[in-house]
Amino acid sequence: MKVVRLYMNNRLRNFNYIIGCEETGQAIVLDPLDGEAVISAAQAQGWAIKLIINTHEHHDHIEGNPAVQAATGAPIWASEHAIGTIPNVTRGLVANEIIEFGSIKFKVLPTPGHTPVHVCLLTLSEEVPILFSGDTLFNACAGNCFNGGDVEEMYETFQRELMPLPDDTILYPGHDYMKTNLDFSLAWEPNNSDTQYWKEKVGQLTSDEMPYMTLGQERLYNPFLRLESAALISNLKTRDEDVISSKDVFKALRKQRDHW
């Protein structure tokens, strides 16, 4: 398997992904925004696009579907709950089902929260697992719950689907917000040396140059994966946040990030 990451250089800072099977020369396009850019990138690799998968229904994750489909005839797959919400979905993905595409194998993770229909993809065929997290998990942050989302569902998604994943899982998020998110993280844990290190490390990088982080690394600085941090909890309480449980901490962080 080979993954090509394309930064869209737009206001929303999207990443598009092309996932190629090197044995068959066929490819999956994940969440295309710029259909023409995706098609060109696949052609440069010598790949034939055979499938489009959408993690969720927001326009910046499906806008390129028509162009890719018109050029390649690729079908569109998304959550079974997205049928009728995303145009022209021909297969509804079921929670925890296994997708096999050439030599590539994915597990479909049900990850509502950002939207009710959101799914993530976890590779099962690679020596090191890869999580295509859409708008559920970003570098140093969780996705927002605007536009039909639910923060309690997002919390449950994190606890059920993301927290059990191994530390060596590599994160491929749907957007690049890493610099801003690290600033947010430092506001709650200003003495976190890992956050300080990565803020300096990525400070001069472009979005195309952003590193691929593991969940083990994320657990050192992502506040949404650090709900038991005493410093974080203490600082939330100074903002009059009533935090007792880990869910309280998660919800308070999401509220604070919404206004950051």
N, C-alpha and C positions, 0 to 999 in steps of 0.2 A: 504494500500500500504506500502511496505517496500522496501528500496533501499539499496543495497550492493555496496559500492565503493571499487574498487580494484586499488591500485597503481601498475603500471607496472614495476617500478624500472628500467627504461630504460633511455637512453640519452635524449629523448624527454619528459620524465616525464609525460606520459599519465595516465589518470584515465579511467578505464572501469567501466560501471555501469550495474547492474542487477536489474531490477525493477519487484518486485514480487507482485502478487495479492494474498493476504492472504486468500481470500474467495475461490478461485479456485485452488490455489497451482501452478499456471502457471506464467511464467515469460517472460519478454522482455529483450533482451541483447542489450545494446546501445553501438555502436562504438567498437566492440571487436577487440583488438590487439592480445592478447594471448588467443586463443580459448580454449586450454586445461585448463588454469587457470579459465576461465569463467565457463566452464562446471563443474569443480570441486566445485567451489563456489556455483553454483546453486544446485548441488547435496547435499552439506552440509546443505542447507536450506530446502531440501526436495521439491524443485521446479522443474517443467518440463518446459524447455525452448520451447516456442511456436512461438517466433517471434524475428527477428533481425531488428533493425532500425539503419541506418547510417545517421549522421548529414551531412556528406559530403564525398567526394571521396578520400581524401588523404590516403596514404597507411597505416598510423598508426591508422586509424579509420576503416579500412575494412579488415586488414590482417588476422584477426581471423574468418572472415565470413565462409570460406570453412570448417574449422574444426568444427565450431558450427553447420553448416548446415549438414555436413556429419553425425554427431553424433545424431542430433535431428530432422532433416528434416524441421527445421524452415524456413519459407520464409523470404526474405530480402525486406524491404521497405526503400525507400529513396525519396527525392524530385523527382517529375515528370521530372525535368530537368536533373536528374542524370541517367536516363535510357539510357543505352549504354555507360555510363562512369563508373558506378559501375557494376561489373559483376553480373548477375542473379537476378537483381531487378525484383520482380513480381508485385509490386504495386507502382505507382508513387504518392507521397503525394502532395496534392494541397494546396496552400496557404490558411490558416485559416480554413482548414477542422478539424473536430473533430474526434479523434480516441477513440473508446471505447474498452477496453480490460478487461473483467471481471468487477470488480468494479472501475477500473481506467479509467479516462477520460483525454485526452490531447487535446490541441489545437496546430496545426502545425503553427509555425511562420516562414514566409519567411524572411530569414536573409542573403541575399547575401552580399559579401564584402570580407570575407576571401577567399571564392571561389564563383562563380556565382550560385552554386546549394545548398548552405548551408541552412539548416533549424534548428530551435531550437524547443524544446518541452516545453510547459507550462501546468502544471497540472491544471485541473479544478475540480477535484473530492476531493481534500484535503482541510482541513480547512485553512491551510496556503499554498499558491501556491509555487510550485517548478519550477525553470527554469533550464532545461538541455541545457546548452548554447554552447556545443561543443567548437569550436574555434572562436566564436564570441566575447564573454565576458569572461575575466578571472578575478581573484581577482586582483584588482588594475591596470587593463590594458584592452585594446582591442586586439583582434586578429590581426595578421599581414596580409598584403595583397600581400605577395609573391605568386608565383606559381599560377598565374591566377586570383588573387584577384584585387579589385578596392577600393581605399580608399574613393572615393566619395560615392560609394554604401554602404560602411561600415558606413559612417557618416549618410546616410539616414536611414539605418537599425536601428541605435541607436536612432535617433529621432522618427521614426515611430513605432518601435516595443518595444524598451527597456525603453525609458524614461517614457512612460505612465504606466509602471507596478508599482504596489504598493510597498511601502517600505518594507513590511514584506515578500516579495518574497525571497525564499532561493535559492542561486546560487549553481549549480552543474556544474563546468566547466570541459572541456576536458583535462586539464593539470594543474599541480601544478607549477606555476612560482611566487608564492606570494612573497617570500622573495626578489627576484630580482626586481619584479615590485614595491614593496614598496620603495626600494632604488631609483628607477627611479622617483617615485612620490615625494620623498623628495628632489630630485634635483630641482624640479620646485616649490614646496611649502615647503621649509625647516622649516618653523615655524608652520606647520600643526600638532597640538597636537594629532589628531586622527591617522595620519600616524605614528607619533613617537610611540604612544602607541602600535599599532599593529605590528610595526617592532620589538619592544622589546618582545611583547607577543608571536610571532611565531618564534622568533630567534632560540630557542633551540628545536623546534618541528621537527619531521620527517614529510615526506609527508603523511604518513598514519595518522598522528595526526592532520593534518591541519583542522582548524575549518570550519564549514559551515556558510558562511557570508550571510547576507541579502542585498538586494539592497539598503536599507536605510543606512546600514553601508558602503557599497561601495561608496555611494554618498558623504560620508565624506572624502574619501581619494583617490578614483580612478580618476585620472586627466581627463580621457575620459568622465566622468560623471560630471565634474566640469569646463565646458568650459567657464563659466562666472567669474571664480575666478580672481580677480584683481592681486593677487600676481603671479599666474601662467602666466597670459598674460604679465605682466611686465617682468618676467624672460625670456619668449620666445622672447620678443623684444630685450633683451640684447644679444641674439644670432642672431640678424639680421633677425628674422622671421617677415614677414609682415602679421600681424594678425589683421583683422578688424572684420570679422564675426565669429560666432561660428564654422562654417565649416573650416575657416582658422586655428582656434586654434586646432581643431581635426586633420587636415592634418599635421600641424606642429608637434604636439605631436607624431603622428605616424611616421613621418620622423625621429624625434629625437630617438624614441624607436628602430627603425630599426637599428640604429648604436650604440646602448647602449651596 
